[in-house]
Amino acid sequence: MGSRATTDSLASLQDQIIACRLCPRLVEWREKVARERVRRFADQEYWGKPVPSFGDPRARLLVIGLAPAAHGGNRTGRIFTGDRSGDWLFRALHRAGFANQPTSVDRDDGLRLRDCYVTAVVRCAPPQNKPLPQEIANCKPYLLRELELLNRVRVIVALGRLAFDRAVASVGLEEDATRRPKFKHAAECRMHKGITLIASFHPSQQNTFTGKLSEPMFDRVFTRARKILDSESRVRAVGRSQ
């Protein structure tokens, strides 16, 4: 599929996601939060709908998070934008050369991702950041379709155990894998079609405030992703020159 067709198909998919109302609990919660707001954002108009994915349609790196934050993506309309987790993510992506700037405060702030696409397991902000199994199942087709369209992806970074498990279930392990990989920070496994999956602790305040995840730890994940992609580029370049 050509890059223009891929871009159009991804845009169409995101329109479908934004219009989704499959999960009554999540619809009620995201709209309630958008109506009531919090004091520090009382003067802002909340997005209050499912939050679309975004990034480079020709990306070789796919980042999978859990879900939008109630006062982050659910407010700004862009995943990981306007919350503490996003602050960590975009700083790390910028340092690794995947983003043109280290911050993101709203969906029109000029952020551009290079060779990277960001998505989530669940597209609506869930109460207490805990989606139910049926809500995860309802969103599964969206992630599967993105994986079909993003056919250049070579590395997936999964932020948190749930994203890691969904990546394994959605892509599948390489054929000679003998056992399911265990989730731990910076763990790697080879998946179907030669994709490398890298696990990371989620950059949630629960992990960053307690020191479970440090910025050097987080940076190493994206430095490793960059190294894998650069190595594959060199191999392809040598192949073309022979």
C-alpha positions in Angstrom: 0.0 0.0 0.0 1.4 3.4 -1.0 2.2 6.0 1.6 -0.7 8.3 0.6 -3.2 5.4 0.8 -1.8 4.4 4.2 -2.2 8.0 5.4 -5.8 8.2 4.2 -6.6 4.8 5.7 -5.1 5.7 9.1 -7.0 9.0 9.0 -10.3 7.2 8.3 -9.6 4.8 11.1 -9.0 7.6 13.5 -12.3 9.1 12.5 -14.0 5.8 13.4 -12.2 5.8 16.7 -13.3 9.3 17.6 -17.0 8.4 16.8 -16.9 5.2 18.9 -19.5 4.8 21.8 -19.1 1.0 22.4 -18.3 1.2 26.1 -21.1 2.9 28.1 -19.0 3.2 31.3 -16.2 5.0 29.4 -18.6 7.2 27.5 -20.2 8.3 30.7 -16.9 8.9 32.5 -15.0 10.8 29.7 -18.0 13.1 29.2 -18.5 13.7 32.9 -14.8 14.6 33.3 -15.1 16.9 30.3 -18.2 18.7 31.8 -16.9 19.1 35.3 -13.2 19.6 34.6 -10.8 20.4 37.4 -9.9 23.8 38.8 -6.6 24.2 37.0 -8.2 23.6 33.6 -11.6 25.1 34.3 -11.2 27.7 31.5 -10.4 25.0 28.9 -12.7 23.1 26.6 -12.1 19.4 27.0 -12.0 17.0 24.1 -14.2 14.4 25.9 -14.2 11.8 23.1 -12.1 8.8 22.2 -8.5 10.0 21.6 -7.0 9.1 18.2 -3.5 7.8 17.7 -1.0 10.0 15.8 2.4 10.1 14.3 4.3 9.2 11.1 2.3 6.8 8.9 5.6 5.3 7.6 6.8 4.8 11.2 9.2 1.9 12.0 8.7 2.5 15.8 5.3 2.0 17.4 4.7 3.1 21.0 1.7 1.5 22.7 0.4 3.0 25.9 -2.5 2.0 28.2 -5.2 4.8 27.7 -5.6 8.6 27.7 -5.4 10.4 31.0 -8.6 12.0 32.2 -7.1 15.5 32.3 -4.4 14.8 29.7 -5.5 13.3 26.4 -9.2 13.4 27.3 -8.7 17.2 27.7 -6.3 17.9 24.8 -7.5 15.4 22.2 -4.1 13.9 21.7 -2.7 10.8 23.4 0.0 11.5 26.1 -0.4 15.3 25.6 -0.8 17.6 28.5 0.1 15.2 31.3 3.1 14.0 33.3 3.4 10.7 31.5 3.6 12.6 28.2 6.2 14.9 29.5 8.4 11.9 30.1 7.6 10.2 26.8 8.1 13.2 24.5 11.4 14.1 26.2 12.7 10.6 25.6 11.4 10.5 22.0 13.1 13.8 21.3 16.4 12.7 22.8 16.3 9.6 20.7 15.5 11.6 17.5 11.9 10.5 17.1 10.3 13.9 17.9 11.0 17.4 16.8 10.5 18.9 20.3 10.7 17.6 23.9 7.3 18.9 25.1 3.6 18.6 24.1 0.9 20.7 25.7 -1.9 20.6 23.1 -2.6 19.0 19.8 -1.7 22.2 17.8 1.6 22.9 19.5 3.8 21.9 16.5 4.9 18.5 17.7 5.9 16.1 14.9 7.0 12.5 15.3 9.6 11.1 13.0 9.6 7.4 12.2 7.3 6.9 15.2 3.6 6.4 15.8 1.9 6.5 19.2 -1.2 4.5 20.1 -3.0 3.0 23.1 -4.7 -0.2 24.1 -7.9 1.7 25.1 -8.9 5.0 23.4 -11.1 6.5 26.2 -10.0 7.7 29.6 -11.0 5.0 32.1 -12.0 5.6 35.8 -8.9 5.2 38.0 -6.9 4.3 34.8 -8.3 0.8 34.9 -10.2 -0.3 31.8 -12.4 -3.4 32.1 -11.7 -6.6 30.1 -14.6 -6.0 27.8 -13.5 -2.4 27.2 -10.1 -3.7 26.2 -11.8 -6.2 23.8 -13.9 -3.5 22.3 -10.8 -1.5 21.4 -8.8 -4.5 20.1 -9.9 -4.2 16.5 -8.6 -0.6 16.3 -5.1 -1.7 17.3 -5.1 -4.7 15.0 -6.1 -2.4 12.1 -3.3 0.0 12.9 -0.8 -2.8 12.9 -2.0 -3.8 9.4 -1.7 -0.3 8.1 1.6 0.5 9.8 3.3 -2.2 7.8 6.8 -0.8 8.1 6.9 -1.2 11.9 10.1 -3.0 13.1 10.1 -2.1 16.8 7.3 -1.9 19.3 7.8 -0.3 22.7 5.1 -1.3 25.1 4.5 1.0 28.1 3.3 -1.2 30.9 2.4 -4.8 31.4 -1.1 -4.5 29.8 0.3 -2.9 26.6 3.0 -5.6 26.5 0.5 -8.4 26.8 -1.7 -6.8 24.1 1.3 -6.4 21.8 2.2 -10.1 22.2 -1.5 -11.2 21.6 -1.9 -8.9 18.6 1.3 -9.5 16.7 2.3 -13.0 17.9 5.8 -14.4 18.7 8.2 -15.6 16.1 7.5 -19.2 15.1 10.4 -20.8 17.0 9.6 -19.1 20.3 9.3 -21.7 23.0 7.6 -19.7 25.7 5.8 -16.5 26.4 8.1 -13.7 27.4 7.8 -12.2 30.9 7.2 -8.5 31.4 10.1 -6.6 32.9 11.7 -3.3 32.1 13.8 -3.3 29.0 13.0 -7.0 28.2 13.0 -7.8 24.5 11.5 -10.6 22.4 11.2 -11.3 18.7 7.8 -11.3 17.3 6.1 -12.3 14.0 7.5 -10.7 10.9 10.8 -9.9 12.6 9.4 -7.2 14.8 11.2 -6.6 18.1 9.1 -5.9 21.2 10.7 -3.9 24.0 9.0 -3.7 27.4 9.1 -0.6 29.5 7.6 0.4 32.8 4.9 3.0 32.1 6.0 6.6 32.8 3.0 7.1 35.2 3.5 9.2 38.3 3.1 6.0 40.4 6.4 4.7 38.8 8.3 8.0 38.3 7.5 9.6 41.7 8.6 6.4 43.5 11.8 5.9 41.5 10.7 2.6 40.0 11.3 4.3 36.6 14.1 6.9 36.1 14.7 9.0 33.0 18.0 7.1 32.3 16.1 3.8 32.4 13.4 5.2 30.1 16.0 6.7 27.7 17.7 3.3 27.4 14.5 1.8 25.9 14.4 4.3 23.1 18.1 4.3 22.6 17.8 0.6 22.1 14.9 1.1 19.6 17.0 3.6 17.7 20.0 1.2 17.6 17.8 -1.6 16.2 16.4 0.6 13.5 19.7 2.1 12.5 21.2 -1.4 12.3 18.5 -2.6 10.0 18.9 0.5 7.8 22.7 -0.2 7.4 21.9 -3.8 6.5 19.5 -2.7 3.8 21.9 -0.1 2.5 24.6 -2.8 2.1 22.2 -5.1 0.4 21.2 -2.4 -2.1 24.9 -1.6 -2.9 25.8 -5.2 -3.7 
